[in-house]
Amino acid sequence: MQKLQKRILLFAVVLVLIPALSLAGRPQLQQERLEVGRALIEVQFANLTDILPYYSDDIEYHDPIVDIYGKESMTAFLFQLFGSSPDLVTTIEDETLVGGVYAATWTMAGQFAGVPYDAKGISIIKFSERSAQVYYQRDYYTEGDIMAGIPGLDEAIWGFRTYYRCSVDPTFDCPLDGPPSTAGSAMGTPGWSDGLVGRENRLHSPVQLNRARLEVGRRLVEINAADWQSLLPYYAVDYEYHDPIVNIFGFDVLVPFFARLFASSPDLVTRVEDETLQDGVYMATWTMSGQFNGVPYSAPGMSIVKFADDGLQVDYSRDYYTEGDIMATIPGLDEAVAGFRVYYRCAVDPTFICPLDGADPLLGIWAEKSAGPRPSGAFGLLQNAPNPFNPATEISFVVPAGGANISLRIYDISGKLVRTLVDGFESGGSCTVIWHGRNDQGRQVASGTYFYQLAAPGFSEMKKMVLLK
């Protein structure tokens, strides 16, 4: 009987400890997810291979131009992206983690194929259940921030931004002929809304307040021509708004901005897809569709809405989307957007069949508009031959006259370094190295896909090869 009682007591203790241990481990997992999310966004060329193990085999990635499925394609995409932008630096501004969803706003600066640019954006990262591995990532930004620095595309993007601001921005001194849209409605001073907001601010229960904030945040994101005036009470007097083109400061400026926006887009419809609320910050992904001055468009995006104090009034919001989705349907601008997207995908998308025969997008095809040969003074990495191969393959590359310190390394699909073939000074000219399918320890590697990367000061290029046995 005593043994039975001891067993029952031990079983009861275990039942009590299991939830406690589970709860105790959760903060550690959340901290790890925060660190992983931050590392994936702020990754740089130097530590690119360190972050690849955090992606699951079925990783799904999206940005305004590229869609990637699977770890092999994700690895190739990141190598090609940082090959085009080896000096890219991304800095996180705000971040949040709700359950298994990490979100962060950021700024990034660098050069894309030699063109300097600065951009703002936001990323959503989703973790596998009870894990720090990532199975989904989406980056929101506007390709206009890159296009603005490319000769031949800069005029198109700045022309559209001027056109857009003339239509909706009441603070903009429009340089175009003819008056901008003046549709609007004077709502009086911001004080007209104090009664409604004051009543709703008396929600003292955290549960009630969060429920109300979720509803308000959703309504503000899904705002439209029919209800925008009824939602004005939720905006603070010192309200601040930003999108890729327009910056609004103050309630008095917000009212004419909305009036102009919905005069230009009277049928605009926005539908929230995913949403989170934490610490007074509401975030939502969405799709919007409608017409802008008679031109139909559809665009995905994301919004951040920050609530002031402990109430329902909002003092800050930012919308992330790409203006390219609107430009793509405007005659005269559509070709510029389509051309840039081809140019971008040729440079970074390993799944894209590039139609630019003979042209290297890393050399600036927009500036030259030429499919000529690579300059003799440039680095170059050729496709290995044979490919697929067994048991050995040749990798050829070009070093400019005068020579340079270079490295030629091979990685597996997880981003792990397999073999360093060259690491040091190479004189100028064409070079060929043979890889016999062995790692740095001299062991034969398994069949599969591998990536080889040529890196030098100010240059990086990567290609894919397949070992078949």
LUMLUMKE-812872 format. One record per residue (C-alpha): chain; residue number from 0; residue in three letters; x, y, z. Coordinates in steps of 0.25 Angstrom, whole numbers. Layout:
N
A, NUM, ALA, X, Y, Z
...
***
This chain:
469
A, 0, MET, 0, 0, 0
A, 1, GLN, 11, 10, 3
A, 2, LYS, 18, 7, -10
A, 3, LEU, 5, 10, -17
A, 4, GLN, 3, 23, -9
A, 5, LYS, 17, 27, -13
A, 6, ARG, 15, 24, -28
A, 7, ILE, 2, 32, -27
A, 8, LEU, 9, 44, -20
A, 9, LEU, 20, 43, -30
A, 10, PHE, 11, 43, -42
A, 11, ALA, 3, 55, -36
A, 12, VAL, 17, 63, -35
A, 13, VAL, 20, 60, -49
A, 14, LEU, 6, 65, -54
A, 15, VAL, 9, 78, -46
A, 16, LEU, 23, 80, -51
A, 17, ILE, 20, 77, -66
A, 18, PRO, 12, 90, -68
A, 19, ALA, 22, 98, -60
A, 20, LEU, 34, 93, -68
A, 21, SER, 26, 96, -81
A, 22, LEU, 24, 110, -76
A, 23, ALA, 38, 112, -71
A, 24, GLY, 43, 108, -85
A, 25, ARG, 34, 117, -93
A, 26, PRO, 42, 130, -89
A, 27, GLN, 55, 124, -94
A, 28, LEU, 48, 120, -107
A, 29, GLN, 42, 134, -109
A, 30, GLN, 56, 140, -106
A, 31, GLU, 62, 131, -116
A, 32, ARG, 52, 134, -126
A, 33, LEU, 54, 149, -124
A, 34, GLU, 69, 147, -127
A, 35, VAL, 67, 139, -139
A, 36, GLY, 57, 148, -145
A, 37, ARG, 66, 160, -143
A, 38, ALA, 78, 152, -149
A, 39, LEU, 70, 149, -161
A, 40, ILE, 66, 163, -164
A, 41, GLU, 80, 169, -160
A, 42, VAL, 88, 159, -167
A, 43, GLN, 100, 164, -175
A, 44, PHE, 109, 158, -186
A, 45, ALA, 120, 154, -176
A, 46, ASN, 110, 145, -167
A, 47, LEU, 101, 140, -178
A, 48, THR, 104, 126, -176
A, 49, ASP, 101, 127, -161
A, 50, ILE, 86, 129, -163
A, 51, LEU, 83, 119, -173
A, 52, PRO, 81, 107, -163
A, 53, TYR, 69, 115, -157
A, 54, TYR, 61, 113, -169
A, 55, SER, 52, 101, -170
A, 56, ASP, 53, 92, -183
A, 57, ASP, 39, 97, -187
A, 58, ILE, 42, 112, -185
A, 59, GLU, 33, 121, -193
A, 60, TYR, 38, 135, -196
A, 61, HIS, 32, 147, -202
A, 62, ASP, 35, 161, -206
A, 63, PRO, 29, 171, -215
A, 64, ILE, 36, 164, -227
A, 65, VAL, 41, 151, -223
A, 66, ASP, 34, 138, -218
A, 67, ILE, 43, 127, -213
A, 68, TYR, 39, 113, -209
A, 69, GLY, 49, 103, -202
A, 70, LYS, 62, 104, -195
A, 71, GLU, 70, 101, -207
A, 72, SER, 64, 113, -215
A, 73, MET, 65, 122, -202
A, 74, THR, 80, 119, -201
A, 75, ALA, 82, 122, -215
A, 76, PHE, 73, 135, -214
A, 77, LEU, 81, 140, -202
A, 78, PHE, 95, 137, -209
A, 79, GLN, 90, 145, -222
A, 80, LEU, 84, 156, -214
A, 81, PHE, 96, 159, -206
A, 82, GLY, 105, 157, -218
A, 83, SER, 97, 168, -224
A, 84, SER, 97, 176, -211
A, 85, PRO, 110, 172, -204
A, 86, ASP, 110, 185, -195
A, 87, LEU, 95, 184, -191
A, 88, VAL, 93, 188, -177
A, 89, THR, 79, 187, -170
A, 90, THR, 76, 193, -157
A, 91, ILE, 64, 189, -149
A, 92, GLU, 55, 201, -143
A, 93, ASP, 43, 194, -136
A, 94, GLU, 41, 180, -133
A, 95, THR, 30, 171, -127
A, 96, LEU, 28, 156, -125
A, 97, VAL, 14, 151, -123
A, 98, GLY, 14, 136, -121
A, 99, GLY, 21, 130, -133
A, 100, VAL, 20, 143, -142
A, 101, TYR, 32, 153, -142
A, 102, ALA, 30, 166, -148
A, 103, ALA, 40, 178, -150
A, 104, THR, 41, 191, -157
A, 105, TRP, 55, 194, -162
A, 106, THR, 63, 203, -171
A, 107, MET, 73, 198, -181
A, 108, ALA, 84, 204, -189
A, 109, GLY, 95, 199, -199
A, 110, GLN, 96, 198, -214
A, 111, PHE, 89, 189, -223
A, 112, ALA, 98, 185, -235
A, 113, GLY, 106, 198, -232
A, 114, VAL, 94, 207, -231
A, 115, PRO, 93, 214, -217
A, 116, TYR, 79, 213, -210
A, 117, ASP, 72, 215, -196
A, 118, ALA, 59, 208, -193
A, 119, LYS, 49, 206, -182
A, 120, GLY, 41, 194, -180
A, 121, ILE, 35, 183, -170
A, 122, SER, 37, 168, -169
A, 123, ILE, 28, 157, -164
A, 124, ILE, 34, 144, -160
A, 125, LYS, 27, 132, -155
A, 126, PHE, 33, 121, -147
A, 127, SER, 29, 106, -147
A, 128, GLU, 22, 101, -135
A, 129, ARG, 30, 100, -122
A, 130, SER, 42, 104, -130
A, 131, ALA, 52, 115, -134
A, 132, GLN, 52, 110, -149
A, 133, VAL, 45, 119, -159
A, 134, TYR, 36, 114, -169
A, 135, TYR, 30, 127, -175
A, 136, GLN, 36, 141, -177
A, 137, ARG, 30, 153, -185
A, 138, ASP, 37, 167, -187
A, 139, TYR, 29, 179, -190
A, 140, TYR, 36, 191, -197
A, 141, THR, 35, 199, -210
A, 142, GLU, 44, 196, -221
A, 143, GLY, 43, 211, -224
A, 144, ASP, 54, 213, -214
A, 145, ILE, 64, 205, -223
A, 146, MET, 58, 210, -236
A, 147, ALA, 60, 225, -232
A, 148, GLY, 75, 223, -233
A, 149, ILE, 75, 216, -247
A, 150, PRO, 77, 225, -259
A, 151, GLY, 65, 223, -268
A, 152, LEU, 56, 219, -257
A, 153, ASP, 58, 230, -247
A, 154, GLU, 50, 240, -256
A, 155, ALA, 38, 230, -256
A, 156, ILE, 38, 228, -241
A, 157, TRP, 39, 243, -238
A, 158, GLY, 29, 246, -248
A, 159, PHE, 19, 237, -242
A, 160, ARG, 22, 241, -228
A, 161, THR, 20, 256, -232
A, 162, TYR, 7, 252, -239
A, 163, TYR, 2, 244, -227
A, 164, ARG, 6, 255, -217
A, 165, CYS, -1, 266, -226
A, 166, SER, -14, 257, -225
A, 167, VAL, -14, 254, -210
A, 168, ASP, -4, 262, -202
A, 169, PRO, -10, 276, -197
A, 170, THR, 4, 280, -193
A, 171, PHE, 11, 278, -206
A, 172, ASP, 13, 290, -215
A, 173, CYS, 9, 283, -228
A, 174, PRO, 18, 287, -240
A, 175, LEU, 9, 281, -251
A, 176, ASP, 0, 289, -260
A, 177, GLY, -14, 290, -255
A, 178, PRO, -19, 290, -241
A, 179, PRO, -18, 277, -232
A, 180, SER, -31, 270, -227
A, 181, THR, -37, 280, -216
A, 182, ALA, -48, 270, -212
A, 183, GLY, -50, 271, -197
A, 184, SER, -59, 273, -185
A, 185, ALA, -55, 283, -174
A, 186, MET, -58, 275, -161
A, 187, GLY, -56, 287, -152
A, 188, THR, -45, 286, -141
A, 189, PRO, -41, 273, -135
A, 190, GLY, -48, 276, -123
A, 191, TRP, -62, 271, -129
A, 192, SER, -58, 257, -126
A, 193, ASP, -54, 258, -112
A, 194, GLY, -68, 253, -106
A, 195, LEU, -68, 240, -114
A, 196, VAL, -53, 237, -111
A, 197, GLY, -54, 241, -97
A, 198, ARG, -66, 231, -94
A, 199, GLU, -58, 220, -101
A, 200, ASN, -45, 223, -93
A, 201, ARG, -52, 219, -81
A, 202, LEU, -50, 204, -84
A, 203, HIS, -42, 200, -72
A, 204, SER, -42, 185, -74
A, 205, PRO, -29, 181, -81
A, 206, VAL, -37, 170, -89
A, 207, GLN, -48, 180, -92
A, 208, LEU, -38, 190, -97
A, 209, ASN, -30, 180, -106
A, 210, ARG, -43, 175, -112
A, 211, ALA, -47, 190, -115
A, 212, ARG, -33, 193, -121
A, 213, LEU, -33, 181, -130
A, 214, GLU, -47, 186, -135
A, 215, VAL, -42, 200, -137
A, 216, GLY, -29, 196, -143
A, 217, ARG, -36, 187, -153
A, 218, ARG, -46, 198, -157
A, 219, LEU, -35, 209, -159
A, 220, VAL, -27, 199, -168
A, 221, GLU, -40, 196, -176
A, 222, ILE, -44, 211, -176
A, 223, ASN, -52, 215, -189
A, 224, ALA, -59, 226, -196
A, 225, ALA, -72, 223, -189
A, 226, ASP, -67, 223, -174
A, 227, TRP, -54, 231, -173
A, 228, GLN, -61, 243, -167
A, 229, SER, -68, 234, -156
A, 230, LEU, -54, 229, -152
A, 231, LEU, -47, 243, -150
A, 232, PRO, -50, 242, -135
A, 233, TYR, -40, 232, -134
A, 234, TYR, -28, 240, -139
A, 235, ALA, -21, 249, -129
A, 236, VAL, -18, 264, -131
A, 237, ASP, -3, 261, -133
A, 238, TYR, -6, 249, -142
A, 239, GLU, 6, 245, -151
A, 240, TYR, 5, 237, -164
A, 241, HIS, 15, 231, -174
A, 242, ASP, 14, 223, -187
A, 243, PRO, 25, 221, -197
A, 244, ILE, 21, 235, -203
A, 245, VAL, 14, 243, -194
A, 246, ASN, 17, 248, -180
A, 247, ILE, 5, 255, -172
A, 248, PHE, 7, 262, -159
A, 249, GLY, -5, 267, -150
A, 250, PHE, -20, 264, -151
A, 251, ASP, -23, 277, -159
A, 252, VAL, -14, 272, -170
A, 253, LEU, -20, 258, -169
A, 254, VAL, -34, 262, -172
A, 255, PRO, -32, 268, -186
A, 256, PHE, -22, 257, -189
A, 257, PHE, -33, 247, -187
A, 258, ALA, -43, 255, -195
A, 259, ARG, -33, 256, -207
A, 260, LEU, -29, 241, -206
A, 261, PHE, -44, 236, -206
A, 262, ALA, -47, 246, -217
A, 263, SER, -36, 240, -225
A, 264, SER, -39, 226, -221
A, 265, PRO, -54, 226, -218
A, 266, ASP, -56, 210, -219
A, 267, LEU, -43, 207, -211
A, 268, VAL, -46, 194, -203
A, 269, THR, -35, 188, -193
A, 270, ARG, -37, 175, -187
A, 271, VAL, -29, 171, -174
A, 272, GLU, -23, 157, -175
A, 273, ASP, -14, 155, -163
A, 274, GLU, -14, 164, -150
A, 275, THR, -7, 165, -137
A, 276, LEU, -8, 174, -125
A, 277, GLN, 3, 176, -114
A, 278, ASP, 6, 187, -105
A, 279, GLY, -3, 197, -112
A, 280, VAL, 3, 194, -126
A, 281, TYR, -7, 188, -136
A, 282, MET, -1, 181, -149
A, 283, ALA, -8, 176, -160
A, 284, THR, -5, 170, -174
A, 285, TRP, -15, 173, -185
A, 286, THR, -19, 174, -200
A, 287, MET, -25, 186, -206
A, 288, SER, -31, 188, -219
A, 289, GLY, -38, 200, -227
A, 290, GLN, -35, 211, -236
A, 291, PHE, -26, 223, -235
A, 292, ASN, -31, 234, -244
A, 293, GLY, -38, 224, -252
A, 294, VAL, -26, 214, -253
A, 295, PRO, -29, 200, -247
A, 296, TYR, -19, 194, -238
A, 297, SER, -17, 183, -227
A, 298, ALA, -7, 183, -217
A, 299, PRO, -3, 175, -204
A, 300, GLY, 3, 182, -192
A, 301, MET, 4, 184, -177
A, 302, SER, 0, 195, -167
A, 303, ILE, 5, 198, -153
A, 304, VAL, -4, 206, -144
A, 305, LYS, 0, 211, -130
A, 306, PHE, -10, 215, -120
A, 307, ALA, -7, 227, -111
A, 308, ASP, -7, 225, -95
A, 309, ASP, -18, 215, -90
A, 310, GLY, -29, 219, -100
A, 311, LEU, -34, 217, -114
A, 312, GLN, -28, 229, -121
A, 313, VAL, -17, 227, -131
A, 314, ASP, -5, 236, -131
A, 315, TYR, 4, 228, -142
A, 316, SER, 2, 219, -154
A, 317, ARG, 10, 215, -166
A, 318, ASP, 6, 207, -178
A, 319, TYR, 16, 198, -186
A, 320, TYR, 13, 195, -200
A, 321, THR, 20, 196, -213
A, 322, GLU, 16, 208, -222
A, 323, GLY, 20, 199, -234
A, 324, ASP, 7, 191, -232
A, 325, ILE, 0, 204, -236
A, 326, MET, 10, 209, -247
A, 327, ALA, 9, 195, -253
A, 328, THR, -5, 199, -259
A, 329, ILE, -2, 213, -263
A, 330, PRO, 2, 215, -278
A, 331, GLY, 16, 221, -279
A, 332, LEU, 20, 215, -266
A, 333, ASP, 16, 201, -267
A, 334, GLU, 28, 198, -276
A, 335, ALA, 38, 204, -266
A, 336, VAL, 33, 195, -255
A, 337, ALA, 32, 183, -263
A, 338, GLY, 46, 185, -268
A, 339, PHE, 52, 187, -254
A, 340, ARG, 45, 175, -249
A, 341, VAL, 51, 167, -260
A, 342, TYR, 65, 173, -257
A, 343, TYR, 63, 170, -242
A, 344, ARG, 59, 156, -244
A, 345, CYS, 70, 153, -254
A, 346, ALA, 80, 158, -243
A, 347, VAL, 74, 151, -230
A, 348, ASP, 64, 140, -234
A, 349, PRO, 70, 126, -236
A, 350, THR, 56, 121, -241
A, 351, PHE, 55, 132, -252
A, 352, ILE, 58, 129, -266
A, 353, CYS, 65, 142, -270
A, 354, PRO, 61, 147, -284
A, 355, LEU, 73, 157, -285
A, 356, ASP, 81, 148, -294
A, 357, GLY, 96, 151, -292
A, 358, ALA, 94, 162, -282
A, 359, ASP, 99, 162, -268
A, 360, PRO, 89, 169, -259
A, 361, LEU, 101, 172, -249
A, 362, LEU, 107, 181, -259
A, 363, GLY, 96, 191, -260
A, 364, ILE, 88, 187, -272
A, 365, TRP, 79, 199, -270
A, 366, ALA, 90, 209, -271
A, 367, GLU, 96, 202, -284
A, 368, LYS, 84, 196, -290
A, 369, SER, 94, 186, -296
A, 370, ALA, 96, 171, -297
A, 371, GLY, 111, 173, -299
A, 372, PRO, 122, 164, -293
A, 373, ARG, 127, 166, -279
A, 374, PRO, 138, 177, -279
A, 375, SER, 152, 171, -278
A, 376, GLY, 155, 179, -265
A, 377, ALA, 144, 172, -257
A, 378, PHE, 143, 160, -249
A, 379, GLY, 135, 148, -255
A, 380, LEU, 130, 134, -250
A, 381, LEU, 127, 124, -261
A, 382, GLN, 117, 112, -260
A, 383, ASN, 125, 100, -256
A, 384, ALA, 127, 89, -266
A, 385, PRO, 122, 78, -267
A, 386, ASN, 109, 81, -259
A, 387, PRO, 103, 72, -254
A, 388, PHE, 117, 64, -251
A, 389, ASN, 123, 52, -246
A, 390, PRO, 134, 51, -240
A, 391, ALA, 140, 64, -243
A, 392, THR, 137, 78, -250
A, 393, GLU, 144, 90, -254
A, 394, ILE, 141, 104, -249
A, 395, SER, 147, 116, -257
A, 396, PHE, 147, 130, -253
A, 397, VAL, 154, 143, -257
A, 398, VAL, 162, 153, -249
A, 399, PRO, 165, 167, -254
A, 400, ALA, 178, 172, -258
A, 401, GLY, 187, 174, -246
A, 402, GLY, 182, 163, -238
A, 403, ALA, 174, 163, -225
A, 404, ASN, 171, 155, -212
A, 405, ILE, 160, 146, -215
A, 406, SER, 153, 134, -209
A, 407, LEU, 146, 122, -216
A, 408, ARG, 137, 114, -207
A, 409, ILE, 127, 103, -208
A, 410, TYR, 114, 102, -199
A, 411, ASP, 103, 92, -198
A, 412, ILE, 88, 95, -199
A, 413, SER, 88, 98, -184
A, 414, GLY, 99, 109, -185
A, 415, LYS, 110, 101, -178
A, 416, LEU, 124, 103, -184
A, 417, VAL, 128, 90, -191
A, 418, ARG, 141, 93, -197
A, 419, THR, 151, 105, -199
A, 420, LEU, 157, 104, -213
A, 421, VAL, 164, 118, -213
A, 422, ASP, 167, 127, -202
A, 423, GLY, 178, 138, -205
A, 424, PHE, 184, 146, -216
A, 425, GLU, 182, 143, -231
A, 426, SER, 189, 150, -242
A, 427, GLY, 180, 155, -253
A, 428, GLY, 174, 147, -264
A, 429, SER, 166, 134, -266
A, 430, CYS, 168, 123, -255
A, 431, THR, 162, 109, -254
A, 432, VAL, 161, 100, -242
A, 433, ILE, 156, 86, -242
A, 434, TRP, 147, 81, -230
A, 435, HIS, 147, 66, -228
A, 436, GLY, 135, 66, -219
A, 437, ARG, 142, 65, -206
A, 438, ASN, 141, 74, -194
A, 439, ASP, 152, 81, -186
A, 440, GLN, 155, 69, -178
A, 441, GLY, 157, 61, -191
A, 442, ARG, 144, 53, -190
A, 443, GLN, 135, 50, -202
A, 444, VAL, 122, 58, -201
A, 445, ALA, 108, 53, -204
A, 446, SER, 100, 55, -217
A, 447, GLY, 92, 68, -217
A, 448, THR, 92, 82, -220
A, 449, TYR, 104, 91, -217
A, 450, PHE, 107, 106, -218
A, 451, TYR, 121, 112, -222
A, 452, GLN, 124, 126, -219
A, 453, LEU, 135, 136, -224
A, 454, ALA, 137, 147, -214
A, 455, ALA, 147, 159, -215
A, 456, PRO, 147, 173, -210
A, 457, GLY, 135, 180, -216
A, 458, PHE, 130, 167, -223
A, 459, SER, 123, 154, -221
A, 460, GLU, 116, 144, -230
A, 461, MET, 110, 131, -228
A, 462, LYS, 106, 119, -237
A, 463, LYS, 99, 106, -235
A, 464, MET, 104, 92, -238
A, 465, VAL, 99, 78, -236
A, 466, LEU, 107, 65, -232
A, 467, LEU, 101, 52, -237
A, 468, LYS, 106, 39, -234
***
